[in-house]
Amino acid sequence: MSDAQRSARIWAIHDGHAGNARQVLALARALGETSPCEPPLRPAAPWRWFAPRRLPGDGQAFGRDFAAALQAPPALALGCGRQAALATRLARAHGAAAVQILDPRIDARHWDQVIVPEHDRLRGGNVITLLGSLHPVDDAWLAEGRRAFPALGALPGPRIALLIGGPTARVPWDEAALRSEVEALRRWAAQHGGTLMATTSRRTPPAVTAWLRSLPLRSWSGALEEGPNPYAGMLGWADAVACTADSSNLLSEACATPVPVLPLFARHAQGRAAQLLAALSARGRLSTLADWMPGHTATPLRETARVAAQLAERLGWPAR
């Protein structure tokens, strides 16, 4: 870690998983840190097995570089994920204010603040709740997406952005079910003279990705490394968004746009996934294909700025 990184006001700590990285970086930037330090975590046994619980010698839990960086801690350490929760505890022990995103599964008193989705049970005087997840989607982010991918704006409208995650225990689906949903979206787009754009994730079954590539539609798959990810452009140019209900991150980002959102496989959702869908529906952010009308808009649901403002107030952090 460089001297410049060590002197950063904010550390954005994560385990490299895209969902965790996206949340913690979005919060750091909402607090005014445009280039937060991302100290690399190299979790070692036995500490990684027990994180975020502390064990003797855990100053070496993430390698020599991280241990050295702790000697000049940031003002604020933000973490997302179980390994990061131990790292923020260590930073706090060296004088940093520590904030954990997602339920750490141990007492929240070990952090200055903890940020969790509403559908989690954790509550307390130092707990901030939000609907969905943290993310960077706002007007400026969408405008940048349109600027970066102007070709998508030239496609016939209305344009539907289809965001595909992967089946989970809480929202099960298979290739046949997805094919049925996609064909319904294609028929709607054809009826209105519009375009269907699709993007997949690392969790999307390979057979689904291969089938999408065989269709006459705009699609992109990160698994195939097809060049720059047009995800931001798709959301920026979309007139409507369809999203598999298995991903709270995808749903949250879709609902941050000013267009209708259709959750796919919502009827199969269980547990926390079902609770999130119910809360989004109560806020008027979910729609059905039958209700879609070209040109219809919706009020964006954006929690990141609100959470950042509340966190800054609690910590006495300078306003952005």
N, C-alpha and C positions, 0 to 999 in steps of 0.2 A: 504494500500500500504506500502510495507516495505521500510526501509531506503535505501537499495540497489536499489530498483526500483526508488525511488525519485531522486537518484543521477545519474541515467542513462543519457547519453548524448542525446539520442533520445527517444521520446515517439512515439509509433505507435498507433494512436487513431482511433477506429472504433466502430460501433454499434453492432457488433457481427454477422452481415450478412456475409456469407462466401465470397462473391465477393468483398466486401469492405475490409475485413480483409486481404484477399490474396494480394490485390494491395498494401496496405500500408505496410504490412510486407515485401513484395518483395523489395519495394523501400528502406526501412530501412536497410535491409541486403545488398543491392547493395551499400549503402553508408558506409558500413563497420561495422554496428552494428549487431553482430551475435545473440544477445539476447535482442532485444529492449523491453522496458517497454510497456505494454499494459494496461494503466489505465482503470479501469472499468467505463463505463458510465451508470449512472442510471438516465436518463432524467426525469425531473419532470415538471408538468404543473405549470405555463403557458409557461415556456421557451421552452419546446420541441415543442410546437405548432408553434412557430415563428422562430425557429432555421433556419439559422444561424444569424438572427437579434438579436441584444442585447436589453435587457429590464432591468429595475431596478431590482437589487437583483440577477442578473444572475450568480454571483459568487457561488450561491448555486444550480445552475441548474442541476448539476450532482451528488449531494450528498456531505456529509461531507468529505469523503475520498478524492474526487477529489479536493474539495476546499482547503483541507489541503495540498495536493500535490502541488498545485499552489504556495504555499509559497516558494518552492524550485524547480522552473521550470527547465526543461531541456534546453540544448543549442538549440535543434531543436525539434519542435512539428510537426509531420506529421499526417494528417487526411484524411479520405476518407468517404464520406457520409455526409448527411445534419447535423446530430447531431454532428458529429466529427468536422464539419466546425465551429460550435459555440465553441466547446471545444478548438480548435486551436486558435481562436480569443482571448479567455480568457487567454490562455498560452502566447500569444503575448503581451497582456496587462501587463503580469508579467515579460516580458523580453526575452521570447523565440523567436527565428525565427520561423515563422509559414508557413507551406506549405499545401495547400489544393489540394487533388486529386479529380477530377470531378468538373464540373461547379457548383459553390455555388449559382448561380441564384441571386446574388447581386454583387455589384461592387468589382472587383478583388483587389482594393487598400487596402482592409481590411486584406490581407495576403501578406507576402513577395514574395511568388511565388505561382502560381496556375498551375496545370498540367491537361490538358484536351485532350480528343481524337480529332483528326483532324476534324471529322465530326461535332463537336460542333462549334458554331459560335463565342465563346468567343476568343478574341485576345487582346493583349496588351503588354506593355513592360515587365511585370512580368508574362507573360503567356508562358508556354512551351507546345507544342502540340506533340502528338505521334499517331502512327497508331495502333489502337486496344487498348489494356489495358496493365497495368503493371502486371508482373507475375515472378515466380522464374525459369522458364524453360531455362536452358542452358546446356552445355555439362556435367558439374559436376552433375547437378540435374538429367539428364537422366541416367548417369552412376550409380548414387545411386539407381534409380528406377530399373535398371537391376540387381543390386546387391541384392536388397531387395526382388525381385520376380523372382528368377532364373527359376522357373518352367515355366513361360511364354516363356522364351527363348528356352525351349525344345519343344514347340508346332511347328507343321509343318509350314514352311513358304511358301509363303509370308503371314505375319500376318497383318490383318487389325484391327486397333483399332477404334471402333465405339463409339463416344461420344454423348450422348443423353441429351439434355436439356428439354425444355418444350415449348409448343406453346405460342406465344405472339401475341399482336395486330399487331406488325410490321412483324412478321413471323408466320402466322397461319398454323397449320397442325393438323391432327387428327390421330387416331390409324390406320385407314385403309391406310392412306398415308404412315405412317411409316412402316407398314408391307410390303408394296410394295417396299420401298427402301431397307429394310433389306433383303428381298428375293433376290433382285438383287445383293446385296453384297455377300450373301451366294452362289449364283450361280457362281459368279466370283471366290470366294475363292475355291469352289469345282473344278472348271475348271482348276485352277492352283495348286491344291493340297495343298492349304493353310488353314488358320484358321481365323475365325472371333471372335474377343473379343469385348464385349460390356460393357459399364458402364453408369449408369443413374445418375440423379441428384435429388435434392429435388423437383424440378419442374416437373419431368416426371410424366405423368398421371399414376395412379396405374394400370390401365388395360394394359398399354404398358409394365410396369415392369413385371406384371404377365405373359404376353404372351412371353416375352423374356426368362423368367425362364423356360418356357415349351420347348424351343428349345435346340437342341444339340450343344450349343456353350458356350464359357466361358463368363459368365456375372456376374456383381456385382451391387448391389443396396444399396446405403447408407441408404435409407429409411428402409431397412430390417436389418440393423446392422449385416452384414454378416462377420464381422472380418475386418482386416486391408484393407483399400482401395487400390486396385492394380493399381489405375489410373497412377501413375508415372511409374510403371512397364510396363503397356500397351503402354504408349507413348515411353518409353525407348526401348522396343522390337519391336515396330511397323515398318512394311515396308511401310505402307500407313495408313492414318487417314481419316475417314469419320466423319463429325461433323454436327449436326443440326445447321442451320444458325441463330437460335434465340439468341445465347449467344455469345457476343463479347469476353468474357473471354475464353470460350472454343475454339473459332476460333483463338484467339491470341496465345494461348498455343499450339494448333495444328500446327500453322504456324511457331512456334519457333523450331520445330523438323526438321531434315534434310530429310524429306520424303514428298511425294505428299499428298495434302489435298483436299478432296472432300467435298464441302459444300452441305448439304441436304436441300431441300426446298428453295434454293436461288432464284428460279424464283418467289416465293411468297413474297420476302422481299420488304418492303416499308420503306420510310423515312431514318433514320440514319442507320438502318440495311443494306439497299440497298447501301448506300454510303460507308459503311465499306467494303462490299463485292466488290464493284467496285474498291476501292483502293487496296485491297489485290490482286485482279485479275490483276490490272495494274502493281503490283510488281512481278507478275509471281508466286504467291504462291498458286493459286487455280487450280484445275485440274478437269477432268471429268473421269468417270469410263472407258470410251472408250479409254482414253489416258494413263491409268495406265499400266505400264509394270513392272514385277517383277525385283527388283534390281535398279529401278530408284531412284535417289536422287534429292534433291532440296536444294537451299540456305536458311538456316534458317532466319527468320525475328525476330530479338530480339531487342526490343526497351528499355527495362528496363535499361541496362547498359548505353546506350546513354543518356537517360533522367537523370540518376543519375549523370553522368559526367557533363552534362550541368548544372544541379542544383547545384552541388558542386562548379563549377566555379563561378556561379552567387552569391552564398552565401559566398564564400571564405572558404568552408568546406574542411578539409584535404582530400587529395586524398586517395582512398582506398589502 
